[in-house]
Amino acid sequence: MKRDRHIPLTETVYYILLSLLEPAHGYLILQKVEELSGGQVRMAAGTLYGAIENLLKLKFIQPVPSEDSRRKVYLITDKGKEMLHLDLERMKHMIQVTEEAFIK
């Protein structure tokens, strides 16, 4: 299987996509990323919005309607879920071969 050119995802992008399995606005995304990463990934707002812009262009996320017109809300797309899954499988394989190498 040929690897997609967007894989591996950066750690930040991985957590952003993971946080958008449910609709979220910018500040909530920042909170979710920090929570999901156990506090290991903390982003400035500028970093987040640059990543969001890129993910929108790649069609990994999409804007969704919001009750609050002042907030932009985003959700992962099927393409974004596919990328998340591909990177998960890549990491699982890396863990498997690493564990096997240590068992020998």
Residue frames as qw, qx, qy, qz and C-alpha x, y, z in Angstrom:
[[0.000, 0.888, 0.459, 0.000, 0.00, 0.00, 0.00],
 [0.403, 0.451, -0.021, 0.796, 1.35, 3.40, -0.99],
 [0.308, -0.499, -0.480, 0.652, 1.65, 5.89, 1.85],
 [0.122, 0.914, 0.346, 0.174, -0.33, 9.12, 1.59],
 [0.473, 0.449, -0.164, 0.740, 1.93, 12.16, 1.35],
 [0.325, -0.703, 0.080, -0.628, 0.22, 13.73, 4.38],
 [0.897, -0.440, -0.020, -0.038, 1.23, 10.82, 6.60],
 [0.366, -0.437, -0.716, 0.403, 2.72, 10.99, 9.16],
 [0.161, -0.880, -0.267, -0.358, 0.57, 13.71, 10.64],
 [0.167, 0.454, -0.494, 0.723, 2.26, 16.10, 13.01],
 [0.233, -0.268, -0.816, 0.456, 1.40, 15.54, 16.64],
 [0.169, 0.276, 0.237, -0.916, -0.51, 18.83, 16.69],
 [0.487, 0.113, -0.459, -0.734, -2.56, 18.00, 13.60],
 [0.399, -0.124, -0.908, -0.014, -3.28, 14.50, 14.93],
 [0.109, -0.343, -0.701, 0.616, -4.71, 15.92, 18.15],
 [0.295, 0.246, -0.029, -0.923, -6.67, 18.65, 16.32],
 [0.500, 0.014, -0.676, -0.541, -8.31, 16.03, 14.09],
 [0.356, -0.212, -0.882, 0.225, -8.99, 13.80, 17.07],
 [0.025, 0.301, 0.489, -0.819, -10.56, 16.71, 18.95],
 [0.395, 0.242, -0.177, -0.869, -12.88, 17.38, 16.00],
 [0.116, -0.178, -0.965, -0.156, -14.64, 14.01, 16.07],
 [0.052, -0.751, -0.628, 0.196, -17.31, 16.21, 17.66],
 [0.236, 0.803, 0.183, 0.516, -18.01, 19.80, 16.54],
 [0.553, -0.588, -0.211, 0.551, -15.85, 22.38, 18.32],
 [0.209, 0.964, -0.006, 0.163, -14.81, 26.03, 18.09],
 [0.486, 0.640, -0.424, 0.418, -11.24, 27.30, 18.41],
 [0.260, -0.599, 0.543, -0.528, -10.99, 27.70, 22.18],
 [0.896, -0.170, 0.274, -0.304, -12.60, 24.30, 22.77],
 [0.873, 0.404, -0.233, 0.144, -10.16, 22.72, 20.30],
 [0.198, 0.660, -0.542, 0.481, -7.24, 24.21, 22.27],
 [0.578, -0.428, 0.488, -0.494, -8.66, 22.75, 25.49],
 [0.974, 0.074, 0.104, -0.188, -9.33, 19.33, 23.96],
 [0.700, 0.546, -0.393, 0.241, -5.86, 19.10, 22.42],
 [0.040, -0.598, 0.614, -0.513, -4.24, 19.86, 25.76],
 [0.751, -0.246, 0.413, -0.452, -6.49, 17.34, 27.52],
 [0.959, 0.259, -0.049, -0.102, -6.04, 14.56, 24.94],
 [0.617, 0.554, -0.438, 0.348, -2.26, 15.01, 24.98],
 [0.744, -0.474, -0.351, 0.313, -2.07, 14.92, 28.76],
 [0.232, -0.936, 0.022, 0.263, -0.81, 18.50, 28.73],
 [0.675, -0.193, 0.413, 0.580, 2.06, 17.66, 26.37],
 [0.299, 0.365, 0.473, 0.744, 0.72, 19.75, 23.47],
 [0.028, -0.767, -0.374, 0.520, -0.16, 23.38, 24.09],
 [0.428, 0.423, 0.436, 0.669, -0.82, 25.68, 21.19],
 [0.011, 0.357, 0.110, -0.928, -1.05, 29.40, 20.78],
 [0.525, 0.610, 0.425, -0.414, -4.19, 30.65, 19.02],
 [0.326, 0.724, -0.389, -0.468, -2.15, 31.67, 15.96],
 [0.076, -0.292, 0.938, 0.168, -0.76, 28.15, 15.58],
 [0.412, 0.328, 0.813, -0.248, -4.25, 26.67, 15.85],
 [0.484, 0.717, 0.211, -0.455, -5.80, 29.00, 13.29],
 [0.198, 0.617, -0.642, -0.409, -2.95, 28.41, 10.85],
 [0.172, -0.074, 0.982, 0.041, -3.48, 24.67, 11.22],
 [0.457, 0.505, 0.619, -0.391, -7.25, 25.06, 10.81],
 [0.401, 0.720, -0.191, -0.533, -6.74, 27.03, 7.60],
 [0.115, 0.436, -0.847, -0.279, -4.47, 24.29, 6.23],
 [0.265, 0.122, 0.943, -0.158, -6.84, 21.49, 7.30],
 [0.497, 0.612, 0.336, -0.515, -9.74, 23.28, 5.59],
 [0.350, 0.653, -0.482, -0.469, -7.72, 23.51, 2.35],
 [0.047, 0.260, -0.959, -0.103, -6.90, 19.80, 2.58],
 [0.681, -0.189, -0.336, -0.623, -10.60, 19.06, 3.26],
 [0.401, -0.002, -0.851, 0.339, -9.71, 17.19, 6.47],
 [0.015, -0.448, -0.640, 0.624, -12.14, 19.41, 8.40],
 [0.017, 0.518, 0.520, 0.679, -15.15, 21.50, 7.48],
 [0.172, -0.094, 0.333, -0.922, -17.06, 24.38, 9.04],
 [0.186, -0.451, -0.867, -0.099, -20.46, 23.48, 10.48],
 [0.235, -0.699, -0.245, -0.629, -23.40, 25.68, 11.48],
 [0.341, -0.099, -0.634, 0.687, -23.22, 27.22, 14.94],
 [0.202, -0.799, -0.566, 0.008, -25.86, 28.76, 17.18],
 [0.316, -0.797, -0.005, 0.515, -23.36, 31.48, 18.05],
 [0.617, 0.761, 0.116, 0.164, -22.61, 33.54, 14.94],
 [0.081, -0.920, 0.382, -0.033, -19.43, 34.90, 16.59],
 [0.520, -0.449, 0.723, 0.073, -17.81, 31.46, 16.74],
 [0.627, 0.411, -0.554, -0.362, -16.68, 29.30, 13.86],
 [0.762, -0.242, 0.558, -0.222, -17.29, 25.63, 14.57],
 [0.393, 0.506, -0.707, -0.298, -15.48, 22.81, 12.78],
 [0.887, -0.098, 0.388, -0.231, -15.88, 19.05, 12.36],
 [0.298, -0.362, 0.802, 0.370, -13.61, 16.36, 10.91],
 [0.685, 0.379, -0.264, -0.564, -14.56, 15.12, 7.43],
 [0.988, 0.038, 0.142, -0.048, -14.53, 11.54, 6.17],
 [0.670, 0.594, -0.284, 0.343, -11.20, 12.33, 4.49],
 [0.120, -0.702, 0.496, -0.496, -9.85, 13.64, 7.81],
 [0.834, -0.310, 0.352, -0.290, -11.03, 10.47, 9.58],
 [0.939, 0.316, -0.069, 0.116, -9.28, 8.39, 6.94],
 [0.382, 0.683, -0.425, 0.454, -6.01, 10.29, 7.52],
 [0.469, -0.581, 0.471, -0.470, -6.38, 9.88, 11.29],
 [0.959, -0.074, 0.220, -0.161, -6.97, 6.15, 10.84],
 [0.800, 0.501, -0.221, 0.244, -4.01, 5.75, 8.45],
 [0.123, 0.688, -0.513, 0.498, -1.70, 7.45, 10.92],
 [0.717, -0.416, 0.399, -0.392, -3.05, 5.32, 13.77],
 [0.988, 0.147, 0.052, 0.004, -2.31, 2.17, 11.76],
 [0.543, 0.652, -0.368, 0.380, 1.19, 3.48, 10.97],
 [0.214, -0.644, 0.532, -0.507, 1.88, 4.04, 14.67],
 [0.901, -0.207, 0.266, -0.273, 0.48, 0.62, 15.63],
 [0.904, 0.364, -0.152, 0.168, 2.83, -1.00, 13.13],
 [0.270, 0.691, -0.467, 0.481, 5.79, 0.96, 14.52],
 [0.548, -0.518, 0.469, -0.460, 4.93, -0.13, 18.06],
 [0.983, 0.016, 0.114, -0.143, 4.52, -3.77, 16.98],
 [0.798, 0.451, -0.261, 0.302, 7.88, -4.01, 15.21],
 [0.014, 0.690, -0.487, 0.535, 9.62, -2.14, 18.03],
 [0.739, -0.398, 0.384, -0.386, 8.17, -4.51, 20.65],
 [0.984, 0.177, -0.002, 0.021, 9.17, -7.50, 18.54],
 [0.533, 0.635, -0.388, 0.404, 12.71, -6.14, 18.22],
 [0.246, -0.621, 0.524, -0.529, 13.01, -5.81, 22.00],
 [0.909, -0.198, 0.220, -0.294, 11.68, -9.33, 22.62],
 [0.856, 0.409, -0.294, 0.116, 14.42, -10.94, 20.49]]
